[in-house]
Structure formats: structure tokens, C-alpha cells
Amino acid sequence: MEDIFFWTHVIAFIAVTFYALFLFYRLVKTRVDFIRLGDKPNFIYSAKERWKAVMVNVFGQKKLLKDKKSGIIHVIFFYGFLIVQLSAIDVIWKGLSNGGHLPFGPLYSFFTLSQEIVVLIILFGVVWAFYRRYIEKIVRLKRGWKAGIVLILLSGVMVFKLATKGAGHVWFAGSAPNIYEPASSVIALAIEPLGATAAGALFYVFWWAHLLFLLTFLVYIPQSKHAHLIAAPANVFVGPTHPTGKLESIDFEDETKEEFGKNKIEDFDQKQLMDLYACVECGRCTNMCPATGSGKMLSPMDLLIKMRDHLTEKGAAITSQSPWMPAYAFSSATANQLAAEGGNDEVAATKDVHSMNLIGDVITEEELWACTTCRNCEDACPVANEHVDKILDMRRYLVLTEGKMDADAQRAMTNIERQGNPWGINRKERENWRDSREDIEVPTVKELNKKDESFDYLFFVGSMGSYDKRSQKIAASFAKLLNEAGVSFAILGNKEKNSGDTPRRIGNEFLFQELATKNIEEFEKNDVKRIITIDPHAYNMFKNEYPEFGLEDVEIYHHTEFLFQLLEEGKLKPTQAVNETITYHDSCYLGRYNDVYDPPREILRAVPGLNVVEMKRNREEGMCCGAGGGMMWMEEEAGQRVNVARTEQALEVDPTMIGSACPYCLTMLSDGTKDKGLEDDIETLDVVEILERSVVGTGEKEKTA
């Protein structure tokens, strides 16, 4: 009788385990097949760089540990669950061998002790995670029943593991206490009065409960947000395909293309689709998003989730593979019906995924236009997801294929097309900013050519520095310091075009390419080898995006990088004290896009008397001013203005000055202080203006007001 029971038990184990493994395989395969519906991506990292990223962010958990509490919980789960798999095998072995165990010899006792300690740590992590999600109610964490399933499954595996071992102590050993298995020994003490026979029955009950919880967890993983356990390491290994925010160019010469941009889920490449299944739903991206934080419709996490769910349904319809398993248990799920019926009429009546547009049916236009392209979401994401490229690909569709964009944005585009600047001011006035100060010498390339003189650096002023009255003062201050340092430079003057950043980020790729081509032609015509600009957006374009269109062998400097170099060389000497308290705001396109954080701060620290204090959100975590992605030219209608929210963060540290290194940021922060009624009390200055005060002794408050 015992033999019949035992072999029935073994056969049932084999059947259940293989069925679970089969379901797991099918679930993973469906997701892989759905991802393969996309175009092949362009991978840019070497194998060495990929493995380094895996070691740092998968095994090192670097990004997860940015949030220390959540990071520690995840480290507990990540490493704990990996380690206790040996214990799971040991428990399964006991049930299949009548009390045997893994052949670790004299080390087995230490193995069991370490495993029980890890199990207890995992259970502590479960309680901590439950507390943070359901009691403390962290805003970024969802609190639905789905979010709690993994805690139930994880705790079930751990509790029944200990219970199985506890019952086994009584049944196999006949005695309870074991100093190498303290937790299960306590359970054994509770079971011991029931006797060996009852303990044997409980052993198999607990053993099967442990196995079923473990296999259910296995099947649950690929069809939940915990698919990231599989997709995230792969995503990190593949690496970002847009590490500097660089966008894929559009080939307008391709006559086979009838649409530009992306409006169907399968239009995206496979890396972009893998992002969707790698999403942890941790909410870190949304928590850092300036649009979300200021009350706009956009949530980067929700955007990816909606795209993922749409991909799952459309993938099911296209491939006829059921994404939810066991299929019979989820027969009412839309995706399974689409897979089974190939989009039958009943399902199609409510959700015809074949004809659905991504924009409008899945993602709203309001979400797309709320993005400032700051990439704070991407910096916060622990699994290397990229959000901004997807948003801009959809913007491109709206602008280039459907001809849709905000009226203010359209006006800016028209002005750039006609006059080369967003205001529509006459293109022949681009070099007139030089006349604002008599103490600066700013030659144009044309003027130097007439004198048969050369120059070492091209100062690319940009549209803000050329036309915006406040930004003209930044350009003038920089020119003054270049004069003081004896730097040979020139400007293109009226020959300079808009850098194309605004058109490209708004979605007008055609206009961007036209501007980039003309600017590069002008650079080559004048044998430009070094470019300095006060505009981080132009800096990013020249450094990361123009090379694809022919800009080669040209050194690109942001003005803070160049000024810091001049300070180090002793060509500029800040001697006059500026007795103020300043907080510095990081430009997204200078910081997150190009990792330039230290030069502006080193310049400020070199100024005598200047006390530099950091905002709570600074450097990589600095919040956007609200001007990026073309938002400078569009009116914010929903929620709080992003620039006001950022200004409030600056005011928290009680500065007398707010500093920046971007004319767009400075404009937004200046407007923020005006909104708070503090423009007379707190100055907003570019780093170069502050340095000029110390080096030259000019630029008093009334000068930059």
C-alpha cells in the first residue's frame, strides 16, 4: 500500500511539474513571438559593455538602490530567491526519497542553517514590502489585488518550505530540536505531540503545498509584471539603443514609405517592445516625471503598461497564441479569445485590435504632448527602459503623417522655416545682439574672411542668445570672458540657422534634417573645427545627432566646459567676491543627456564669496525646467506649470541666486520667480554672468535684471 502511494506521489509530481514547465515555456515563447513582431533594432554596445551593465545593474542592483528602502527589499528578494532554490530542491528531494537530502556531506548542516536564515530574511522582506505598499501606501506603488499575489506566492513557498521540514523532523528523525534548522525545529515542536503518523501525513500535505506554490509562481511570472524577472536582465544586457537620447533618423528618400512616425505597435523595434515586458511597474519613472508631478495626464509607467497590454492583445490576434495560461482557465480573456478565434466578430465588435490606432485608441495625444523629453524617467528606471523615443516616434506620426500639432508649436515651426527662429524675427537681425554692449568684440566669420584672418573657435550663439533679450546678456557675458582670456573666436552671424532641436523634439523630422544639413554645410564651408555654444540643446545636437548627417572631426564644447578649462589654464581669474547663496539647476540636455554636471559647479565654487547649496533634486535626479521637447513654445493648460514647481524646489534651500547654464532653463526659472513675486529678491543668472562679475567686476544686479 505504501509503495502504491509513493509511486502515485512520484508520478503526480512528474506530471504536475512537467505541465507547469510546459506552461512556462509556452508563456515565454508567446512573449518572445510578440516582441519579434517589431523591426530589428540597432544595437550599439559591445559584449564587454553589455556584461558590465548586467554586473552593475542586475547583480549589483545599482539603480534599484537609488531608493534605499525599496532597493534593500528587492536585493532581499532577488538574492534570497536565487539562494533558496537549492533549499527548494532539497525539500523536493526529501519528498521523493523518503527523507533523503542533497549530498553535501558534513557541510549539509551549515547549508540548512544558511537556507533557513535566508528564508526568514525573505519573509521579513515580504512583511516590509506589504507594509510599504498597503500600510505606508507609497504613492508610486499600486495597491490592487494583483500587486499582492507575488507576496502571497512568495510567502507561501517560504512558509510551506519550513512547515515541510518541520513535519519531516518529527516523521523521519523522531525528534524535533536541531540547532542548524531553528525555524523548522520550532514548527516541529508544535507538530511533535501529534505523533509520527500524523507528522508523515502533514509532511506530504506541506510538501505538495510547497511544490504547488512554487510551480504556480513559475507559471505566474511570465504573465504578470514579474515577467521582468526574465525580460529585465535581457533588456539590460541588450542595452539602451538611444543612450544619449539620440533619435533614429527617417529616410525621406524611401518612396515605399507612406507614413512617417509610428502609430501601430508593430511599427516599433524589438528592443522598444522588450521594454514593455521588462517594465517592473515600480513607478519610479512616474515618480520622477515633471509632467506627472505637475498634474499632467502623462505617466511614463502607465504609457508602457498600456502599450504592453495592447501588444499582448494584438500579438495574440496576429500569432493566434494565447498569452494567458492555462488557456481554459482564461477563456473569457479578450486576448485568449482573439487568439482562439482569430479576431471573431463578437470580440471585434468591442475591440478590433487589427484596426486600432496606437494614438487615440491606446495612448492619448495629451499624454504625448505633455512630455518635456527630460529623460528623468529613463534615469530612474532600474531595467534600462526607454520611454522618450516611443513618445517622440508617436509625435512624429502626428506631425508628419497627420499634420497635427499644438497651434503655438505650429507657429514656432513656421517661424523657424521662414526666418530661422521661433519668433519669426527677421533673419538679418540674428547678429544684432552684439550691439548691446560696447565693451565686447564679436567678429563674424564673414568679417574675418574680409580681413583674411582666421579663428580657432566658432561661437554658435543659438536662437535664444541671438533674439531673446534676456539670453542676449548671457551671450554678451560669454563673449566678454572670451575677450578677457584672449580666445580667437567668431560667430556665423546672420548665416547661422536654428540648431533643429525644437523641430526634432516636437516631431518635425523633415525640418530638422533640412536645418542640420544647412548648418553642417556652413561649418564645412568655413573649416570649423571647434564649436562652443551656450545652448545645451544645440550642444547635444552637434555632439550626438549631427554626426549622422556628416558633422565629423569637430570638437564640441558647452560654454561651462570651456570656461572651466580657461580657469584651469589660468586665463580667467575670479578675484572679486560675490557674496551670495546660489543653488544651481541642472539642464536636462547638459546633464542627463551628456553627463556634464561638474564644470558648472566647479566654476561657481571658484568664485570668492559664493556659497553653493544643492536642491534636493540635483544632478542626475534634477527636475526639468519645463522647456524641453518644444514645450518652451507651448502653453501648459493642465495642472501646475513645471517651471513654477521647479522654482519652488529651488526656493526650499533659501537662495539669493538661482543659477543655470541654459538660456531656456534661465527663462523658465526667471518666470518662476516672477510667478512667486520674488523677482526683486532672488536673481536668476547664468553661470557665465556670475563668473563675469568675479573676473571683470561687472554685471551688477541692475545689469541683469
Secondary structure, 3 states (H helix, E strand, C coil): CHHHHHHHHHHHHHHHHHHHHHHHHHHHHHHHHHHCCCECCCCCCCHHHHHHHHHHHHHCCCCHHHCHHHHHHHHHHHHHHHHHHHHHHHHHHHHHCCCCCCCCHHHHHHHHHHHHHHHHHHHHHHHHHHHHHHHCCCCCCCCCHHHHHHHHHHHHHHHHHHHHHHHHHHHHHCCCCCCCCHHHHHHHHHHHHHCHHHHHHHHHHHHHHHHHHHHHHHHHHHHCHHHHHHHHHHHHHHCCCCCCCCCCCCCCCCCCCCCCCCCCHHHCEHHHHHHHHHCCCCCHHHHHCHHHHCCCCCCHHHHHHHHHHHHHHHHHHHHCCCCCCCHHHHCCCHHHHHHHHCCCHHHHHHCCCCCCCHHHHHECHHHHHHCCCCCHHHHHCCCCCCCHHHHHHHHHHHHHHCCCCCHHHHHHHHHHHHHCCCCCCCHHHCCHHHHHCCCCCCCEHHHHHHCCCCCCEEEECHHHHHHCHHHHHHHHHHHHHHHHHCCCEEECHHHCCCCCHHHHHHCCHHHHHHHHHHHHHHHHHCCCCEEEECCHHHHHHHHHHHHHHCCCCCEEEEHHHHHHHHHHCCCCCCCCCCCCEEEECCCCCCCCCCCCCHHHHHHHHCCCCCEEECCCCCHHHCCCCCCCCCHHHCCCCCCCCHHHHHHHHHHCCCCCEEEECCHHHHHHHHHHHHHCCCCCCCEEEEHHHHHHHHHCCCCCHHHHC
